Amino acid sequence: MSIRGLPRFTSQPESASVYRGNSIILNCEVNADLAPFVRWELDHQPLFLDDRVFKLPSGALIVSNATDEDGGTYCCIIEIGGSPKYSDEAEIKVLPEPEVPSKLMFLRQPSSLTKAIGQSAVLPCVASGVPIPVIRWTRNEEELVTEGTQKMMLLAGGTLKIKDITEDDAGTYTCIADNGNETAEAQADLTVQASPEFLKQPSNIYAHESMDIVFECDVTGKPTPTVKWVKNGDVVIPSDYFKIVKEHNLQVLGLVKSDEGFYQCIAENDVGNVQAGAQLIILDHDVAIPTLPPTSLTSATTDHLAPATTGPLPSAPRDVVASLVSTRFIKLTWRTPASDPHGDNLTYSVFYTKEGVNRERVENTSHPAEMQVTIQNLMPETVYVFRVVAQNKHGPGESSVPLKVATQPEVQLPGPAPNIRAYANSPTSITVSWATPLSGNGEIQNYKLYYMEKGTDSEQDIDVGGLSFTINGLKKYTEYSFRVVAYNKHGPGVSTQDVVVRTLSDVPSAAPQNLSLEVQNSKSIMVHWQPPPIGTHNGQITGYKIRHRKLTRKSDLEALTFELLGIVLIFCIFVSDLERGTEYSFRVAALTVNGTGLPTDWMSAETFESDLDESRVPEVPSSLHVRPLVTSIVVSWTPPENQNIVVRGYAIGYGVGSPHAQTIKVDYKQRYYTIENLDPSSHYVITLKAYNNVGEGIPLYESAVTRAYTVPDPSPMMPPVGVQASILSHDTIRITWADNSLPKNQKVSDARYYTVRWKTNIPANTKYKTANTTTLSFLVTGLKPNTLYEFSVMVTKGRRSSTWSMTAHGTTFELVPTSPPKDVTVVSKEGKPRTIIVNWQPPSEANGKITGYIIYYSTDVSAEIHDWVIEPVVGNRLTHQIQELTLDTAYYFKIQARNSKGMGPMSEAVQFRTPKASGSAGKGNRPTDGASDYKTPMSGSNSPHGSPSPLEYNMLLVIIVSVGVFTIVVVVIVAVFCTRRTSSHQKKKRAACKSVNGSHKYKGNSKDVKPPDLWIHHERLELKPIDKSPDPNPIMTDTPIPRNSQDITPVDNSMDSNIHQRRNSYRGHESEDSMSTLAGRRGMRPKMMMPFDSQPPQQSVRNTPSTDTMPASSSQTCCTDHQEPESATGSYLPNTQEEETGQNLPTAHVRPSHPLKSFAVPAVPPTGAAYDPALPSTPLLSQQASSHPVHSVKTASIGTLGRTRPPMPVVVPSAPEVQETTRMLEDSESNYEPDELTKEMAHLEGLMKDLNAITTA
């Protein structure tokens, strides 16, 4: 109950005057509940309201478009029963329309409203001024249509009335007043509210105990309504079992009998409230639940909807265990009941509750026969009690024994800090405070305060130890958002919600902008300005303070102050009652609630001596001049001759053929204007009129034709001639030319310039480089050495350009190579381990023609370069062989390129290690006669291994005797089977032998010696290879298997020399014949690695140097792939030169230091090698050694006189198969006749004597 007091007026009408046609407002403000009881009287007679005279909802009266009849005495009356209450009387005078314009101003501006849907709203907007302003409205910056509609109505003075408001009518309404000279705006917001309405109401629910249910309640409204639930008249307080889900729905977990009742959903907002209710009925477990919409029950209870039937029930599930325990969930597993071991048709319900709590919840399995379930949304470190019930089609069975399980403790982080507050202390500081978080198992270590200026995205933070902090250095009157995060030993917790606060306001820190003064007449000046810059207001601008003072020659008088308060939309003021012809100074300062800000500088203006006449329009301007251009016309003028008439500005009209197409107004001070965006070659008519507040004066006409658009002369200029390229250096060329369009002195006096372009003279290169110059020459730098370039020149003058001139060519000078040869590789020549091949590519930056290369190599990479060995190579070669290298030695190679300018840089050192030895070179000796006398060696070997021991001599003698025995056996077997041989073949063979002997030349005491009969037709006794050689490369061997120390292992030097005399003698007969008959078996020679210290140059015969004393007879060596030049005598080796020279070179025979120097145990060739018949003992040795594994045998050469040779590895392969040996013997059977075999046997007897001599020695 409210008691209404006596009616009171908060404001009453006041006497005033109004110009005819303008509007006026008479205030009569009363309480809102009394406003409907307000009425007005004019001259003590009731006032009738219409579209022109309108009473606002507040009680105020608007009189628009005033007429003389509106003058009189007005009174506001409140009639609420009983005697009426009268306001003060106000006299309104209606004045005639003024001749001088008056300032446009609002008498009443709209204010923001909040209305409910279906109500009406009135937004007052009344303005006055001369000329009479016109009112129009916009909503959210869109024009409102008020004509022809009943919803939006424009009432007296421009007031807007909106009927039957809907949500779409909400927005920002703007009232715009325009009188032609000025425009003013005022805004107000209309907020539309709606009472709550239900989108979904709760419905009745039937359920069993332990089930979860949800009451649904969905509402809408504006403002958003708040929802609360009431059970049986008591408000439901949310808890662990009563939860608000999905904004407004009520969820009840683990139903108990006491939860039964009537639940109401109540929604309310500022406009109204609504409510809806539903009933929760809890049934006994043996009562089936009626069919209800599934949305009323949770998924955990839907299985209970099926009606139960009678029949046997399952027993309790067995072995219920918690297989997985976490902080927030527990996984349970169990076995089927004993009554139903298979359990295919059973479903299970898991009932659980907190220990000590009577309310029990249930979770059902998803599928039949599923025997596990995960219970979620549990509390950490809490004991729960679980039991499982199996259910079949007849209903639920027995419950399992309750199982107690405790969830794991959770590493708790701090929760949000409660009671966070922020308040401004000053314009630049804010204090933020908060309380200790309620959650978190651990002492709070510190807090982090985050803050950010609104409208930005850069957040800053500060570490704080306490529960409050003051942030300084903030911006004035600026909004900031703050939040706090607590930290404990586990890390950061949950952040608080953002708190927004604004710093306090302050006086403006900057002065208003763009102050200007406009002298209106002899007694008034109009002052204009703009607000201070954004960011310097430091608060809401509440007004402006305008100070002015009169300036005299004596002193400055005291300044007068005007204050323009309120929200200022038009930043100007009209200062009147000034003295004529007096100079005044003005300055403006902005105001906030805190005080006055910085003022502008003083600005002065002088009033007129006399008032100008504005009772008539200005006269015609005294002159008008136009200057046409291509797309614009420059207009200039002088003011009217009569300076006593006010000129407010000038209006310029123009158009093609008519001046009324476009109109532009300029300030009265302006004397020229440029009309832009015109069409070329067009006739324009231009008019100029002066105007003031009365109207426009007499126009002055002028016409002009814009100029034609001139297209540049398309004819190109003459290109430069006589282009020459002068080479200055390896990277610089000077280009010179002449220009025929210049005078004879070739002096450039205008703005032309030349463009020089150049590129390398490569057809594939189309990319030019260019440069500009204003002279007749240009220095092109940065070129590549020894490169051909082409040059051309073009001249440009204004928009004209010439074509490119004829090209000139020039090649830069050479420069020493600036990069080393690249891709340097070193490989060993196959079959020649002491020869390597060096390959490379020319330098990337040769800078000229490469005339040669120098290869440096050394075994010491750190040695001075002058200590390296040098190998020069011609410039057109990219590979080179280096010979005579030491085996098994690391060499380093560098290559340097040179051209005509000098040597370039060296390449990086490339390392290469020569291979190890593949065989050992023996020494052959050819005596001067056929005697078999033993001679003492005159020189020995330089082997570092010393003299052989007696044990080694005995072993060697045993090996030699064995070889001899096997040789005799082989010859005897061959003699038995060789019964046929044609005499013609024997003659041919002897002739061949003679021809071969005749082709050899010997040095010193050497001469042709006919081989013993023992070796005649030896090539018929060769063994057939078991298989092909594993290395068929012909480079490995150029001749058949030699009979020297390269294929056999040397033994004691006391052996008889007969056999070696024959062997070495026969080598001369054999060489040419073997080249033809055994060419196919060159690649089947056994490979043996031997150490070498050097390699002879590429020649067929040379003397082999030795550090030891040489024998009396000259030693000679036949060049081969494998040699031993440092031995005491020349090594007799196969010749390989025919592969390079294309001809057979004679074999040189060397006189050894002992007749048996070159006699040695032959090395057994590997399987598949070609056996030379010159050594009959080889097949026997091969078969004898076939049972032994491959190994290396160290032996000493014969006749070394205490000096030893390096050990020579011997590869002992398996012997050829018996079938191959038999086939070879069968082949030799047809090559010998009995008379020849008799001679062969005689020679074998001599061989036996030699062997006996060896054993006795």
Summary of the structure (lengths in Angstrom):
residues: 1257
radius of gyration: 62.8
end to end distance: 157.1
largest distance: 182.5
contacts: 4044
relative contact order: 0.04
helix: 12%
strand: 36%
